[in-house]
Amino acid sequence: MGSAGEYWDPVTFRVFNENTHIVAVKPSGNVYEAETIERLNAKTKNWRDLLTDEPFTRKDIIDLHVRKACASAGNRRLR
């Protein structure tokens, strides 16, 4: 788990950072790393909140923080 002042995914315990894609599940308000929802909900078609078991749909997923794009990739010149 993270140290004081850090936030983490409540299922995987991975600490959120500036490169983490963070989402919220609207009905429960719970916040997860997007990869957690993709692996444990979307791919398995288990549309129930991982902590509360409350049902939700893909439309209920709200992006809170999207990963920063790699700065060097955006500044590459084609030769």
N, CA, C and O atoms as a Maestro MAE file, in Angstrom:
{
 s_m_m2io_version
 :::
 2.0.0
}

f_m_ct {
 s_m_title
 :::
 protein
 m_atom[316] {
  # First column is atom index #
  i_m_mmod_type
  r_m_x_coord
  r_m_y_coord
  r_m_z_coord
  i_m_residue_number
  s_m_chain_name
  s_m_pdb_residue_name
  s_m_pdb_atom_name
  i_m_atomic_number
  :::
  1 25 0.837 -1.180 0.000 1 A "MET " " N  " 7
  2 3 0.000 0.000 0.000 1 A "MET " " CA " 6
  3 2 0.878 1.237 0.000 1 A "MET " " C  " 6
  4 15 2.067 1.180 0.314 1 A "MET " " O  " 8
  5 25 0.273 2.344 -0.355 2 A "GLY " " N  " 7
  6 3 1.017 3.594 -0.422 2 A "GLY " " CA " 6
  7 2 1.241 4.210 0.939 2 A "GLY " " C  " 6
  8 15 0.601 3.848 1.926 2 A "GLY " " O  " 8
  9 25 2.162 5.145 0.964 3 A "SER " " N  " 7
  10 3 2.421 5.859 2.217 3 A "SER " " CA " 6
  11 2 1.383 6.966 2.392 3 A "SER " " C  " 6
  12 15 0.502 7.136 1.549 3 A "SER " " O  " 8
  13 25 1.487 7.701 3.464 4 A "ALA " " N  " 7
  14 3 0.520 8.751 3.779 4 A "ALA " " CA " 6
  15 2 0.369 9.716 2.610 4 A "ALA " " C  " 6
  16 15 1.359 10.152 2.024 4 A "ALA " " O  " 8
  17 25 -0.858 10.042 2.280 5 A "GLY " " N  " 7
  18 3 -1.143 10.987 1.204 5 A "GLY " " CA " 6
  19 2 -1.225 10.356 -0.179 5 A "GLY " " C  " 6
  20 15 -1.544 11.049 -1.145 5 A "GLY " " O  " 8
  21 25 -0.946 9.062 -0.299 6 A "GLU " " N  " 7
  22 3 -1.043 8.391 -1.591 6 A "GLU " " CA " 6
  23 2 -2.380 7.665 -1.689 6 A "GLU " " C  " 6
  24 15 -2.964 7.258 -0.685 6 A "GLU " " O  " 8
  25 25 -2.845 7.516 -2.916 7 A "TYR " " N  " 7
  26 3 -4.084 6.792 -3.173 7 A "TYR " " CA " 6
  27 2 -3.756 5.556 -3.992 7 A "TYR " " C  " 6
  28 15 -2.796 5.555 -4.763 7 A "TYR " " O  " 8
  29 25 -4.556 4.496 -3.829 8 A "TRP " " N  " 7
  30 3 -4.284 3.260 -4.543 8 A "TRP " " CA " 6
  31 2 -5.575 2.560 -4.899 8 A "TRP " " C  " 6
  32 15 -6.637 2.856 -4.350 8 A "TRP " " O  " 8
  33 25 -5.467 1.632 -5.821 9 A "ASP " " N  " 7
  34 3 -6.586 0.808 -6.250 9 A "ASP " " CA " 6
  35 2 -6.946 -0.125 -5.086 9 A "ASP " " C  " 6
  36 15 -6.071 -0.812 -4.560 9 A "ASP " " O  " 8
  37 25 -8.213 -0.157 -4.680 10 A "PRO " " N  " 7
  38 3 -8.599 -0.965 -3.516 10 A "PRO " " CA " 6
  39 2 -8.603 -2.473 -3.763 10 A "PRO " " C  " 6
  40 15 -8.743 -3.249 -2.817 10 A "PRO " " O  " 8
  41 25 -8.454 -2.896 -5.010 11 A "VAL " " N  " 7
  42 3 -8.435 -4.322 -5.322 11 A "VAL " " CA " 6
  43 2 -7.002 -4.817 -5.504 11 A "VAL " " C  " 6
  44 15 -6.620 -5.837 -4.931 11 A "VAL " " O  " 8
  45 25 -6.214 -4.101 -6.296 12 A "THR " " N  " 7
  46 3 -4.841 -4.531 -6.588 12 A "THR " " CA " 6
  47 2 -3.815 -3.909 -5.647 12 A "THR " " C  " 6
  48 15 -2.688 -4.394 -5.548 12 A "THR " " O  " 8
  49 25 -4.201 -2.839 -4.958 13 A "PHE " " N  " 7
  50 3 -3.325 -2.081 -4.057 13 A "PHE " " CA " 6
  51 2 -2.177 -1.394 -4.781 13 A "PHE " " C  " 6
  52 15 -1.195 -1.002 -4.151 13 A "PHE " " O  " 8
  53 25 -2.292 -1.240 -6.115 14 A "ARG " " N  " 7
  54 3 -1.292 -0.492 -6.861 14 A "ARG " " CA " 6
  55 2 -1.511 0.996 -6.613 14 A "ARG " " C  " 6
  56 15 -2.635 1.488 -6.700 14 A "ARG " " O  " 8
  57 25 -0.427 1.709 -6.305 15 A "VAL " " N  " 7
  58 3 -0.493 3.141 -6.009 15 A "VAL " " CA " 6
  59 2 -0.746 3.914 -7.298 15 A "VAL " " C  " 6
  60 15 -0.105 3.665 -8.319 15 A "VAL " " O  " 8
  61 25 -1.686 4.853 -7.238 16 A "PHE " " N  " 7
  62 3 -1.957 5.724 -8.378 16 A "PHE " " CA " 6
  63 2 -0.810 6.719 -8.538 16 A "PHE " " C  " 6
  64 15 -0.266 7.213 -7.550 16 A "PHE " " O  " 8
  65 25 -0.443 7.012 -9.796 17 A "ASN " " N  " 7
  66 3 0.553 8.047 -10.068 17 A "ASN " " CA " 6
  67 2 0.104 8.848 -11.278 17 A "ASN " " C  " 6
  68 15 -1.016 8.669 -11.755 17 A "ASN " " O  " 8
  69 25 0.964 9.731 -11.784 18 A "GLU " " N  " 7
  70 3 0.569 10.607 -12.889 18 A "GLU " " CA " 6
  71 2 0.321 9.829 -14.178 18 A "GLU " " C  " 6
  72 15 -0.272 10.369 -15.111 18 A "GLU " " O  " 8
  73 25 0.754 8.591 -14.251 19 A "ASN " " N  " 7
  74 3 0.553 7.779 -15.451 19 A "ASN " " CA " 6
  75 2 -0.569 6.756 -15.316 19 A "ASN " " C  " 6
  76 15 -0.781 5.949 -16.220 19 A "ASN " " O  " 8
  77 25 -1.279 6.782 -14.210 20 A "THR " " N  " 7
  78 3 -2.350 5.816 -13.974 20 A "THR " " CA " 6
  79 2 -3.657 6.318 -14.583 20 A "THR " " C  " 6
  80 15 -4.054 7.464 -14.373 20 A "THR " " O  " 8
  81 25 -4.322 5.436 -15.344 21 A "HIS " " N  " 7
  82 3 -5.660 5.738 -15.863 21 A "HIS " " CA " 6
  83 2 -6.635 5.367 -14.747 21 A "HIS " " C  " 6
  84 15 -6.801 4.192 -14.422 21 A "HIS " " O  " 8
  85 25 -7.277 6.378 -14.167 22 A "ILE " " N  " 7
  86 3 -8.151 6.181 -13.008 22 A "ILE " " CA " 6
  87 2 -9.603 6.388 -13.433 22 A "ILE " " C  " 6
  88 15 -9.926 7.335 -14.150 22 A "ILE " " O  " 8
  89 25 -10.468 5.486 -12.979 23 A "VAL " " N  " 7
  90 3 -11.891 5.577 -13.300 23 A "VAL " " CA " 6
  91 2 -12.731 5.439 -12.033 23 A "VAL " " C  " 6
  92 15 -12.277 4.904 -11.021 23 A "VAL " " O  " 8
  93 25 -13.958 5.933 -12.113 24 A "ALA " " N  " 7
  94 3 -14.929 5.761 -11.033 24 A "ALA " " CA " 6
  95 2 -16.113 4.983 -11.586 24 A "ALA " " C  " 6
  96 15 -16.454 5.100 -12.763 24 A "ALA " " O  " 8
  97 25 -16.726 4.196 -10.732 25 A "VAL " " N  " 7
  98 3 -17.946 3.470 -11.090 25 A "VAL " " CA " 6
  99 2 -19.101 4.286 -10.513 25 A "VAL " " C  " 6
  100 15 -19.256 4.396 -9.297 25 A "VAL " " O  " 8
  101 25 -19.899 4.849 -11.399 26 A "LYS " " N  " 7
  102 3 -20.927 5.821 -11.013 26 A "LYS " " CA " 6
  103 2 -21.886 5.351 -9.912 26 A "LYS " " C  " 6
  104 15 -22.054 6.077 -8.933 26 A "LYS " " O  " 8
  105 25 -22.522 4.178 -10.016 27 A "PRO " " N  " 7
  106 3 -23.498 3.799 -8.986 27 A "PRO " " CA " 6
  107 2 -22.911 3.689 -7.574 27 A "PRO " " C  " 6
  108 15 -23.567 4.066 -6.602 27 A "PRO " " O  " 8
  109 25 -21.689 3.179 -7.457 28 A "SER " " N  " 7
  110 3 -21.092 2.996 -6.125 28 A "SER " " CA " 6
  111 2 -20.210 4.163 -5.715 28 A "SER " " C  " 6
  112 15 -20.031 4.429 -4.527 28 A "SER " " O  " 8
  113 25 -19.654 4.864 -6.712 29 A "GLY " " N  " 7
  114 3 -18.708 5.943 -6.428 29 A "GLY " " CA " 6
  115 2 -17.302 5.438 -6.155 29 A "GLY " " C  " 6
  116 15 -16.412 6.234 -5.854 29 A "GLY " " O  " 8
  117 25 -17.086 4.146 -6.253 30 A "ASN " " N  " 7
  118 3 -15.759 3.596 -6.009 30 A "ASN " " CA " 6
  119 2 -14.806 3.919 -7.150 30 A "ASN " " C  " 6
  120 15 -15.210 4.012 -8.309 30 A "ASN " " O  " 8
  121 25 -13.534 4.090 -6.803 31 A "VAL " " N  " 7
  122 3 -12.501 4.490 -7.757 31 A "VAL " " CA " 6
  123 2 -11.500 3.353 -7.902 31 A "VAL " " C  " 6
  124 15 -11.063 2.756 -6.918 31 A "VAL " " O  " 8
  125 25 -11.147 3.066 -9.161 32 A "TYR " " N  " 7
  126 3 -10.235 1.969 -9.476 32 A "TYR " " CA " 6
  127 2 -9.270 2.390 -10.575 32 A "TYR " " C  " 6
  128 15 -9.480 3.389 -11.262 32 A "TYR " " O  " 8
  129 25 -8.208 1.605 -10.727 33 A "GLU " " N  " 7
  130 3 -7.353 1.738 -11.909 33 A "GLU " " CA " 6
  131 2 -8.162 1.153 -13.073 33 A "GLU " " C  " 6
  132 15 -8.801 0.112 -12.918 33 A "GLU " " O  " 8
  133 25 -8.138 1.805 -14.222 34 A "ALA " " N  " 7
  134 3 -8.920 1.345 -15.371 34 A "ALA " " CA " 6
  135 2 -8.580 -0.095 -15.744 34 A "ALA " " C  " 6
  136 15 -9.460 -0.857 -16.145 34 A "ALA " " O  " 8
  137 25 -7.328 -0.464 -15.615 35 A "GLU " " N  " 7
  138 3 -6.900 -1.830 -15.941 35 A "GLU " " CA " 6
  139 2 -7.607 -2.860 -15.064 35 A "GLU " " C  " 6
  140 15 -7.913 -3.958 -15.529 35 A "GLU " " O  " 8
  141 25 -7.867 -2.525 -13.823 36 A "THR " " N  " 7
  142 3 -8.574 -3.437 -12.914 36 A "THR " " CA " 6
  143 2 -9.984 -3.697 -13.423 36 A "THR " " C  " 6
  144 15 -10.429 -4.844 -13.473 36 A "THR " " O  " 8
  145 25 -10.683 -2.641 -13.798 37 A "ILE " " N  " 7
  146 3 -12.057 -2.779 -14.312 37 A "ILE " " CA " 6
  147 2 -12.052 -3.550 -15.623 37 A "ILE " " C  " 6
  148 15 -12.914 -4.398 -15.852 37 A "ILE " " O  " 8
  149 25 -11.083 -3.259 -16.482 38 A "GLU " " N  " 7
  150 3 -11.001 -3.951 -17.764 38 A "GLU " " CA " 6
  151 2 -10.778 -5.451 -17.562 38 A "GLU " " C  " 6
  152 15 -11.471 -6.267 -18.170 38 A "GLU " " O  " 8
  153 25 -9.818 -5.818 -16.717 39 A "ARG " " N  " 7
  154 3 -9.478 -7.229 -16.502 39 A "ARG " " CA " 6
  155 2 -10.544 -7.994 -15.725 39 A "ARG " " C  " 6
  156 15 -10.893 -9.117 -16.087 39 A "ARG " " O  " 8
  157 25 -11.059 -7.387 -14.661 40 A "LEU " " N  " 7
  158 3 -11.941 -8.122 -13.754 40 A "LEU " " CA " 6
  159 2 -13.436 -7.927 -14.002 40 A "LEU " " C  " 6
  160 15 -14.255 -8.701 -13.507 40 A "LEU " " O  " 8
  161 25 -13.789 -6.900 -14.764 41 A "ASN " " N  " 7
  162 3 -15.204 -6.679 -15.065 41 A "ASN " " CA " 6
  163 2 -15.494 -6.846 -16.559 41 A "ASN " " C  " 6
  164 15 -16.280 -7.710 -16.947 41 A "ASN " " O  " 8
  165 25 -14.869 -6.031 -17.384 42 A "ALA " " N  " 7
  166 3 -15.190 -6.032 -18.813 42 A "ALA " " CA " 6
  167 2 -14.866 -7.362 -19.485 42 A "ALA " " C  " 6
  168 15 -15.722 -7.941 -20.153 42 A "ALA " " O  " 8
  169 25 -13.651 -7.846 -19.317 43 A "LYS " " N  " 7
  170 3 -13.255 -9.091 -19.988 43 A "LYS " " CA " 6
  171 2 -14.032 -10.290 -19.495 43 A "LYS " " C  " 6
  172 15 -14.256 -11.231 -20.256 43 A "LYS " " O  " 8
  173 25 -14.444 -10.283 -18.252 44 A "THR " " N  " 7
  174 3 -15.199 -11.414 -17.696 44 A "THR " " CA " 6
  175 2 -16.710 -11.203 -17.785 44 A "THR " " C  " 6
  176 15 -17.492 -12.078 -17.414 44 A "THR " " O  " 8
  177 25 -17.111 -10.028 -18.283 45 A "LYS " " N  " 7
  178 3 -18.530 -9.665 -18.387 45 A "LYS " " CA " 6
  179 2 -19.232 -9.752 -17.038 45 A "LYS " " C  " 6
  180 15 -20.394 -10.149 -16.943 45 A "LYS " " O  " 8
  181 25 -18.496 -9.371 -16.001 46 A "ASN " " N  " 7
  182 3 -19.019 -9.329 -14.634 46 A "ASN " " CA " 6
  183 2 -19.259 -7.860 -14.286 46 A "ASN " " C  " 6
  184 15 -18.379 -7.199 -13.734 46 A "ASN " " O  " 8
  185 25 -20.428 -7.359 -14.604 47 A "TRP " " N  " 7
  186 3 -20.731 -5.943 -14.425 47 A "TRP " " CA " 6
  187 2 -21.301 -5.673 -13.036 47 A "TRP " " C  " 6
  188 15 -22.412 -5.165 -12.883 47 A "TRP " " O  " 8
  189 25 -20.498 -6.033 -12.022 48 A "ARG " " N  " 7
  190 3 -20.840 -5.770 -10.623 48 A "ARG " " CA " 6
  191 2 -19.619 -5.150 -9.969 48 A "ARG " " C  " 6
  192 15 -18.490 -5.577 -10.208 48 A "ARG " " O  " 8
  193 25 -19.854 -4.136 -9.137 49 A "ASP " " N  " 7
  194 3 -18.750 -3.447 -8.468 49 A "ASP " " CA " 6
  195 2 -17.930 -4.447 -7.658 49 A "ASP " " C  " 6
  196 15 -18.474 -5.306 -6.964 49 A "ASP " " O  " 8
  197 25 -16.623 -4.315 -7.760 50 A "LEU " " N  " 7
  198 3 -15.723 -5.276 -7.121 50 A "LEU " " CA " 6
  199 2 -15.730 -5.197 -5.599 50 A "LEU " " C  " 6
  200 15 -15.350 -6.164 -4.938 50 A "LEU " " O  " 8
  201 25 -16.146 -4.085 -5.033 51 A "LEU " " N  " 7
  202 3 -16.201 -3.944 -3.574 51 A "LEU " " CA " 6
  203 2 -17.608 -4.104 -3.011 51 A "LEU " " C  " 6
  204 15 -17.790 -4.695 -1.947 51 A "LEU " " O  " 8
  205 25 -18.599 -3.580 -3.721 52 A "THR " " N  " 7
  206 3 -19.962 -3.574 -3.180 52 A "THR " " CA " 6
  207 2 -20.910 -4.575 -3.827 52 A "THR " " C  " 6
  208 15 -22.001 -4.823 -3.314 52 A "THR " " O  " 8
  209 25 -20.493 -5.154 -4.958 53 A "ASP " " N  " 7
  210 3 -21.317 -6.084 -5.731 53 A "ASP " " CA " 6
  211 2 -22.538 -5.399 -6.357 53 A "ASP " " C  " 6
  212 15 -23.481 -6.065 -6.782 53 A "ASP " " O  " 8
  213 25 -22.509 -4.072 -6.407 54 A "GLU " " N  " 7
  214 3 -23.595 -3.305 -7.012 54 A "GLU " " CA " 6
  215 2 -23.485 -3.381 -8.541 54 A "GLU " " C  " 6
  216 15 -22.392 -3.212 -9.081 54 A "GLU " " O  " 8
  217 25 -24.600 -3.633 -9.251 55 A "PRO " " N  " 7
  218 3 -24.538 -3.725 -10.714 55 A "PRO " " CA " 6
  219 2 -24.244 -2.361 -11.363 55 A "PRO " " C  " 6
  220 15 -24.652 -1.314 -10.859 55 A "PRO " " O  " 8
  221 25 -23.527 -2.405 -12.493 56 A "PHE " " N  " 7
  222 3 -23.268 -1.203 -13.277 56 A "PHE " " CA " 6
  223 2 -23.070 -1.610 -14.732 56 A "PHE " " C  " 6
  224 15 -22.952 -2.796 -15.040 56 A "PHE " " O  " 8
  225 25 -23.034 -0.630 -15.618 57 A "THR " " N  " 7
  226 3 -22.795 -0.874 -17.042 57 A "THR " " CA " 6
  227 2 -21.522 -0.140 -17.460 57 A "THR " " C  " 6
  228 15 -20.976 0.658 -16.698 57 A "THR " " O  " 8
  229 25 -21.059 -0.417 -18.671 58 A "ARG " " N  " 7
  230 3 -19.870 0.269 -19.186 58 A "ARG " " CA " 6
  231 2 -20.103 1.779 -19.221 58 A "ARG " " C  " 6
  232 15 -19.168 2.556 -19.026 58 A "ARG " " O  " 8
  233 25 -21.332 2.193 -19.465 59 A "LYS " " N  " 7
  234 3 -21.660 3.630 -19.507 59 A "LYS " " CA " 6
  235 2 -21.517 4.286 -18.137 59 A "LYS " " C  " 6
  236 15 -21.420 5.511 -18.056 59 A "LYS " " O  " 8
  237 25 -21.503 3.514 -17.076 60 A "ASP " " N  " 7
  238 3 -21.355 4.040 -15.716 60 A "ASP " " CA " 6
  239 2 -19.901 4.293 -15.321 60 A "ASP " " C  " 6
  240 15 -19.634 4.796 -14.230 60 A "ASP " " O  " 8
  241 25 -18.962 3.947 -16.204 61 A "ILE " " N  " 7
  242 3 -17.541 4.144 -15.899 61 A "ILE " " CA " 6
  243 2 -17.147 5.565 -16.294 61 A "ILE " " C  " 6
  244 15 -17.322 5.969 -17.444 61 A "ILE " " O  " 8
  245 25 -16.623 6.306 -15.344 62 A "ILE " " N  " 7
  246 3 -16.251 7.710 -15.554 62 A "ILE " " CA " 6
  247 2 -14.728 7.841 -15.472 62 A "ILE " " C  " 6
  248 15 -14.115 7.455 -14.477 62 A "ILE " " O  " 8
  249 25 -14.128 8.390 -16.533 63 A "ASP " " N  " 7
  250 3 -12.684 8.660 -16.512 63 A "ASP " " CA " 6
  251 2 -12.404 9.823 -15.585 63 A "ASP " " C  " 6
  252 15 -12.966 10.905 -15.753 63 A "ASP " " O  " 8
  253 25 -11.543 9.608 -14.613 64 A "LEU " " N  " 7
  254 3 -11.146 10.679 -13.699 64 A "LEU " " CA " 6
  255 2 -9.773 11.229 -14.055 64 A "LEU " " C  " 6
  256 15 -9.524 12.430 -13.948 64 A "LEU " " O  " 8
  257 25 -8.891 10.338 -14.477 65 A "HIS " " N  " 7
  258 3 -7.530 10.746 -14.834 65 A "HIS " " CA " 6
  259 2 -7.029 9.800 -15.907 65 A "HIS " " C  " 6
  260 15 -6.935 8.592 -15.692 65 A "HIS " " O  " 8
  261 25 -6.710 10.360 -17.064 66 A "VAL " " N  " 7
  262 3 -6.205 9.556 -18.169 66 A "VAL " " CA " 6
  263 2 -4.698 9.712 -18.221 66 A "VAL " " C  " 6
  264 15 -4.173 10.807 -18.020 66 A "VAL " " O  " 8
  265 25 -3.999 8.613 -18.490 67 A "ARG " " N  " 7
  266 3 -2.539 8.626 -18.538 67 A "ARG " " CA " 6
  267 2 -2.009 9.745 -19.411 67 A "ARG " " C  " 6
  268 15 -2.599 10.091 -20.435 67 A "ARG " " O  " 8
  269 25 -0.890 10.302 -18.990 68 A "LYS " " N  " 7
  270 3 -0.223 11.319 -19.791 68 A "LYS " " CA " 6
  271 2 0.424 10.641 -20.982 68 A "LYS " " C  " 6
  272 15 1.004 9.562 -20.862 68 A "LYS " " O  " 8
  273 25 0.317 11.287 -22.132 69 A "ALA " " N  " 7
  274 3 0.967 10.744 -23.326 69 A "ALA " " CA " 6
  275 2 2.469 10.929 -23.202 69 A "ALA " " C  " 6
  276 15 2.944 11.874 -22.572 69 A "ALA " " O  " 8
  277 25 3.176 10.056 -23.786 70 A "CYS " " N  " 7
  278 3 4.634 10.143 -23.756 70 A "CYS " " CA " 6
  279 2 5.057 11.393 -24.530 70 A "CYS " " C  " 6
  280 15 4.765 11.515 -25.720 70 A "CYS " " O  " 8
  281 25 5.730 12.303 -23.870 71 A "ALA " " N  " 7
  282 3 6.110 13.575 -24.489 71 A "ALA " " CA " 6
  283 2 6.990 13.369 -25.711 71 A "ALA " " C  " 6
  284 15 6.825 14.063 -26.714 71 A "ALA " " O  " 8
  285 25 7.902 12.446 -25.642 72 A "SER " " N  " 7
  286 3 8.806 12.241 -26.774 72 A "SER " " CA " 6
  287 2 8.065 11.684 -27.989 72 A "SER " " C  " 6
  288 15 8.433 11.988 -29.123 72 A "SER " " O  " 8
  289 25 7.037 10.881 -27.771 73 A "ALA " " N  " 7
  290 3 6.283 10.311 -28.888 73 A "ALA " " CA " 6
  291 2 5.544 11.394 -29.646 73 A "ALA " " C  " 6
  292 15 5.440 11.330 -30.870 73 A "ALA " " O  " 8
  293 25 5.036 12.375 -28.947 74 A "GLY " " N  " 7
  294 3 4.311 13.455 -29.602 74 A "GLY " " CA " 6
  295 2 5.204 14.438 -30.325 74 A "GLY " " C  " 6
  296 15 4.742 15.172 -31.198 74 A "GLY " " O  " 8
  297 25 6.471 14.460 -29.973 75 A "ASN " " N  " 7
  298 3 7.390 15.411 -30.583 75 A "ASN " " CA " 6
  299 2 8.294 14.806 -31.640 75 A "ASN " " C  " 6
  300 15 9.183 15.491 -32.146 75 A "ASN " " O  " 8
  301 25 8.097 13.561 -31.985 76 A "ARG " " N  " 7
  302 3 8.924 12.910 -33.014 76 A "ARG " " CA " 6
  303 2 8.648 13.499 -34.368 76 A "ARG " " C  " 6
  304 15 7.509 13.825 -34.703 76 A "ARG " " O  " 8
  305 25 9.690 13.633 -35.138 77 A "ARG " " N  " 7
  306 3 9.535 14.099 -36.514 77 A "ARG " " CA " 6
  307 2 9.683 12.920 -37.447 77 A "ARG " " C  " 6
  308 15 10.543 12.064 -37.244 77 A "ARG " " O  " 8
  309 25 8.846 12.872 -38.469 78 A "LEU " " N  " 7
  310 3 8.965 11.825 -39.466 78 A "LEU " " CA " 6
  311 2 10.057 12.218 -40.439 78 A "LEU " " C  " 6
  312 15 10.127 13.368 -40.873 78 A "LEU " " O  " 8
  313 25 10.903 11.272 -40.777 79 A "ARG " " N  " 7
  314 3 11.999 11.565 -41.719 79 A "ARG " " CA " 6
  315 2 11.825 10.772 -42.970 79 A "ARG " " C  " 6
  316 15 12.642 10.877 -43.885 79 A "ARG " " O  " 8
  :::
 }
 m_bond[315] {
  # First column is bond index #
  i_m_from
  i_m_to
  i_m_order
  :::
  1 1 2 1
  2 2 3 1
  3 3 4 2
  4 3 5 1
  5 5 6 1
  6 6 7 1
  7 7 8 2
  8 7 9 1
  9 9 10 1
  10 10 11 1
  11 11 12 2
  12 11 13 1
  13 13 14 1
  14 14 15 1
  15 15 16 2
  16 15 17 1
  17 17 18 1
  18 18 19 1
  19 19 20 2
  20 19 21 1
  21 21 22 1
  22 22 23 1
  23 23 24 2
  24 23 25 1
  25 25 26 1
  26 26 27 1
  27 27 28 2
  28 27 29 1
  29 29 30 1
  30 30 31 1
  31 31 32 2
  32 31 33 1
  33 33 34 1
  34 34 35 1
  35 35 36 2
  36 35 37 1
  37 37 38 1
  38 38 39 1
  39 39 40 2
  40 39 41 1
  41 41 42 1
  42 42 43 1
  43 43 44 2
  44 43 45 1
  45 45 46 1
  46 46 47 1
  47 47 48 2
  48 47 49 1
  49 49 50 1
  50 50 51 1
  51 51 52 2
  52 51 53 1
  53 53 54 1
  54 54 55 1
  55 55 56 2
  56 55 57 1
  57 57 58 1
  58 58 59 1
  59 59 60 2
  60 59 61 1
  61 61 62 1
  62 62 63 1
  63 63 64 2
  64 63 65 1
  65 65 66 1
  66 66 67 1
  67 67 68 2
  68 67 69 1
  69 69 70 1
  70 70 71 1
  71 71 72 2
  72 71 73 1
  73 73 74 1
  74 74 75 1
  75 75 76 2
  76 75 77 1
  77 77 78 1
  78 78 79 1
  79 79 80 2
  80 79 81 1
  81 81 82 1
  82 82 83 1
  83 83 84 2
  84 83 85 1
  85 85 86 1
  86 86 87 1
  87 87 88 2
  88 87 89 1
  89 89 90 1
  90 90 91 1
  91 91 92 2
  92 91 93 1
  93 93 94 1
  94 94 95 1
  95 95 96 2
  96 95 97 1
  97 97 98 1
  98 98 99 1
  99 99 100 2
  100 99 101 1
  101 101 102 1
  102 102 103 1
  103 103 104 2
  104 103 105 1
  105 105 106 1
  106 106 107 1
  107 107 108 2
  108 107 109 1
  109 109 110 1
  110 110 111 1
  111 111 112 2
  112 111 113 1
  113 113 114 1
  114 114 115 1
  115 115 116 2
  116 115 117 1
  117 117 118 1
  118 118 119 1
  119 119 120 2
  120 119 121 1
  121 121 122 1
  122 122 123 1
  123 123 124 2
  124 123 125 1
  125 125 126 1
  126 126 127 1
  127 127 128 2
  128 127 129 1
  129 129 130 1
  130 130 131 1
  131 131 132 2
  132 131 133 1
  133 133 134 1
  134 134 135 1
  135 135 136 2
  136 135 137 1
  137 137 138 1
  138 138 139 1
  139 139 140 2
  140 139 141 1
  141 141 142 1
  142 142 143 1
  143 143 144 2
  144 143 145 1
  145 145 146 1
  146 146 147 1
  147 147 148 2
  148 147 149 1
  149 149 150 1
  150 150 151 1
  151 151 152 2
  152 151 153 1
  153 153 154 1
  154 154 155 1
  155 155 156 2
  156 155 157 1
  157 157 158 1
  158 158 159 1
  159 159 160 2
  160 159 161 1
  161 161 162 1
  162 162 163 1
  163 163 164 2
  164 163 165 1
  165 165 166 1
  166 166 167 1
  167 167 168 2
  168 167 169 1
  169 169 170 1
  170 170 171 1
  171 171 172 2
  172 171 173 1
  173 173 174 1
  174 174 175 1
  175 175 176 2
  176 175 177 1
  177 177 178 1
  178 178 179 1
  179 179 180 2
  180 179 181 1
  181 181 182 1
  182 182 183 1
  183 183 184 2
  184 183 185 1
  185 185 186 1
  186 186 187 1
  187 187 188 2
  188 187 189 1
  189 189 190 1
  190 190 191 1
  191 191 192 2
  192 191 193 1
  193 193 194 1
  194 194 195 1
  195 195 196 2
  196 195 197 1
  197 197 198 1
  198 198 199 1
  199 199 200 2
  200 199 201 1
  201 201 202 1
  202 202 203 1
  203 203 204 2
  204 203 205 1
  205 205 206 1
  206 206 207 1
  207 207 208 2
  208 207 209 1
  209 209 210 1
  210 210 211 1
  211 211 212 2
  212 211 213 1
  213 213 214 1
  214 214 215 1
  215 215 216 2
  216 215 217 1
  217 217 218 1
  218 218 219 1
  219 219 220 2
  220 219 221 1
  221 221 222 1
  222 222 223 1
  223 223 224 2
  224 223 225 1
  225 225 226 1
  226 226 227 1
  227 227 228 2
  228 227 229 1
  229 229 230 1
  230 230 231 1
  231 231 232 2
  232 231 233 1
  233 233 234 1
  234 234 235 1
  235 235 236 2
  236 235 237 1
  237 237 238 1
  238 238 239 1
  239 239 240 2
  240 239 241 1
  241 241 242 1
  242 242 243 1
  243 243 244 2
  244 243 245 1
  245 245 246 1
  246 246 247 1
  247 247 248 2
  248 247 249 1
  249 249 250 1
  250 250 251 1
  251 251 252 2
  252 251 253 1
  253 253 254 1
  254 254 255 1
  255 255 256 2
  256 255 257 1
  257 257 258 1
  258 258 259 1
  259 259 260 2
  260 259 261 1
  261 261 262 1
  262 262 263 1
  263 263 264 2
  264 263 265 1
  265 265 266 1
  266 266 267 1
  267 267 268 2
  268 267 269 1
  269 269 270 1
  270 270 271 1
  271 271 272 2
  272 271 273 1
  273 273 274 1
  274 274 275 1
  275 275 276 2
  276 275 277 1
  277 277 278 1
  278 278 279 1
  279 279 280 2
  280 279 281 1
  281 281 282 1
  282 282 283 1
  283 283 284 2
  284 283 285 1
  285 285 286 1
  286 286 287 1
  287 287 288 2
  288 287 289 1
  289 289 290 1
  290 290 291 1
  291 291 292 2
  292 291 293 1
  293 293 294 1
  294 294 295 1
  295 295 296 2
  296 295 297 1
  297 297 298 1
  298 298 299 1
  299 299 300 2
  300 299 301 1
  301 301 302 1
  302 302 303 1
  303 303 304 2
  304 303 305 1
  305 305 306 1
  306 306 307 1
  307 307 308 2
  308 307 309 1
  309 309 310 1
  310 310 311 1
  311 311 312 2
  312 311 313 1
  313 313 314 1
  314 314 315 1
  315 315 316 2
  :::
 }
}
